[in-house]
Amino acid sequence: MSENRKWSDAVKARDKSCKRCGGVKNLESHHIKPLAELIDLLQIKNKNDARFHVSTLWNLDNGETLCKVCHYLEHGRIINIRESIQQVA
């Protein structure tokens, strides 16, 4: 959805750097309360339902900017070491 891109761009524009490590490369927007939880909570079944709840789903207060490494760590994902080294270089 275009709302997701707008939300992501706005979160990164507001924060300008990773909220965890202060990095400024490979920035990503992270939902503090996971989007999947919000979708379940609001019983969203399709894009029309989502558009009805735009202000809740895409609230900037539910977002923070993380670099790719910190975002991976936040979600418990495995980090590619070579990629991580290139990110900080």
VOPAGU-2260 file (C-alpha; in pm, 1 decimal, decimal comma):
REM VOPAGU-2260
SITE   aa  ch    i         X         Y         Z
SITE  MET   A    0       0,0       0,0       0,0
SITE  SER   A    1     119,9     349,6     -74,4
SITE  GLU   A    2      37,3     442,5     285,2
SITE  ASN   A    3     315,5     212,4     403,0
SITE  ARG   A    4     573,0     389,6     183,7
SITE  LYS   A    5     452,5     732,6     301,8
SITE  TRP   A    6     467,8     619,4     665,1
SITE  SER   A    7     814,5     469,9     621,9
SITE  ASP   A    8     949,9     781,6     450,8
SITE  ALA   A    9     798,5    1007,8     718,3
SITE  VAL   A   10     945,9     802,5    1005,9
SITE  LYS   A   11    1294,0     810,7     851,2
SITE  ALA   A   12    1266,3    1183,8     773,2
SITE  ARG   A   13    1167,8    1253,0    1133,6
SITE  ASP   A   14    1437,7    1040,3    1299,4
SITE  LYS   A   15    1723,6    1085,8    1049,9
SITE  SER   A   16    1931,2     809,8    1216,1
SITE  CYS   A   17    1901,5     471,9    1385,7
SITE  LYS   A   18    1735,8     512,3    1726,4
SITE  ARG   A   19    1948,6     228,2    1868,2
SITE  CYS   A   20    2303,5     285,7    1741,1
SITE  GLY   A   21    2289,2     629,2    1578,4
SITE  GLY   A   22    2390,2     493,2    1236,5
SITE  VAL   A   23    2284,7     678,0     924,6
SITE  LYS   A   24    2328,2     407,5     656,2
SITE  ASN   A   25    2073,2     148,0     540,5
SITE  LEU   A   26    1788,5     297,0     743,2
SITE  GLU   A   27    1456,2     116,3     771,9
SITE  SER   A   28    1129,3     200,3     942,4
SITE  HIS   A   29    1018,0     -29,9    1222,9
SITE  HIS   A   30     667,8     -64,1    1369,3
SITE  ILE   A   31     702,1     -54,4    1748,5
SITE  LYS   A   32     373,1    -240,9    1785,6
SITE  PRO   A   33     395,4    -492,9    1500,6
SITE  LEU   A   34     177,9    -427,5    1200,3
SITE  ALA   A   35      53,9    -788,8    1209,2
SITE  GLU   A   36     -73,5    -734,1    1565,9
SITE  LEU   A   37    -255,1    -416,8    1462,8
SITE  ILE   A   38    -414,4    -595,8    1167,8
SITE  ASP   A   39    -536,6    -874,6    1397,6
SITE  LEU   A   40    -653,6    -632,1    1666,2
SITE  LEU   A   41    -849,2    -420,4    1416,5
SITE  GLN   A   42    -974,7    -733,3    1233,6
SITE  ILE   A   43    -850,4    -605,3     898,6
SITE  LYS   A   44    -922,1    -851,0     618,9
SITE  ASN   A   45    -840,4    -648,1     305,9
SITE  LYS   A   46    -707,9    -317,0     173,2
SITE  ASN   A   47   -1046,5    -147,4     208,7
SITE  ASP   A   48   -1055,3    -238,2     578,4
SITE  ALA   A   49    -698,5    -108,5     610,9
SITE  ARG   A   50    -788,5     223,1     449,9
SITE  PHE   A   51   -1062,9     267,8     709,4
SITE  HIS   A   52    -797,2     241,3     984,9
SITE  VAL   A   53    -524,4     448,1     815,9
SITE  SER   A   54    -466,3     675,5    1116,6
SITE  THR   A   55    -407,3     376,9    1347,1
SITE  LEU   A   56    -199,5     162,9    1110,2
SITE  TRP   A   57      24,5     444,7     993,0
SITE  ASN   A   58      56,4     647,9    1313,2
SITE  LEU   A   59     409,1     795,1    1321,8
SITE  ASP   A   60     422,0     745,4    1700,3
SITE  ASN   A   61     423,5     370,5    1631,4
SITE  GLY   A   62     737,5     395,9    1423,2
SITE  GLU   A   63    1107,9     431,7    1477,1
SITE  THR   A   64    1404,3     432,2    1244,0
SITE  LEU   A   65    1651,8     146,9    1274,1
SITE  CYS   A   66    1952,5      60,5    1062,7
SITE  LYS   A   67    1930,1    -275,3     889,4
SITE  VAL   A   68    2151,5    -447,0    1149,7
SITE  CYS   A   69    1952,6    -315,7    1448,5
SITE  HIS   A   70    1626,6    -400,7    1270,2
SITE  TYR   A   71    1746,3    -757,8    1214,8
SITE  LEU   A   72    1845,1    -782,2    1581,3
SITE  GLU   A   73    1506,4    -643,3    1690,0
SITE  HIS   A   74    1330,8    -925,0    1506,0
SITE  GLY   A   75    1581,3   -1194,1    1602,5
SITE  ARG   A   76    1688,8   -1247,3    1242,6
SITE  ILE   A   77    2031,4   -1374,7    1145,1
SITE  ILE   A   78    2270,4   -1106,7    1026,2
SITE  ASN   A   79    2498,7   -1161,9     728,4
SITE  ILE   A   80    2843,2   -1061,9     868,3
SITE  ARG   A   81    2981,5    -942,4     533,9
SITE  GLU   A   82    2675,5    -726,2     479,6
SITE  SER   A   83    2707,9    -584,1     831,8
SITE  ILE   A   84    3071,6    -492,4     779,3
SITE  GLN   A   85    2991,5    -322,8     450,3
SITE  GLN   A   86    2714,5    -125,2     620,5
SITE  VAL   A   87    2946,2      37,4     873,3
SITE  ALA   A   88    3232,1      89,1     629,6
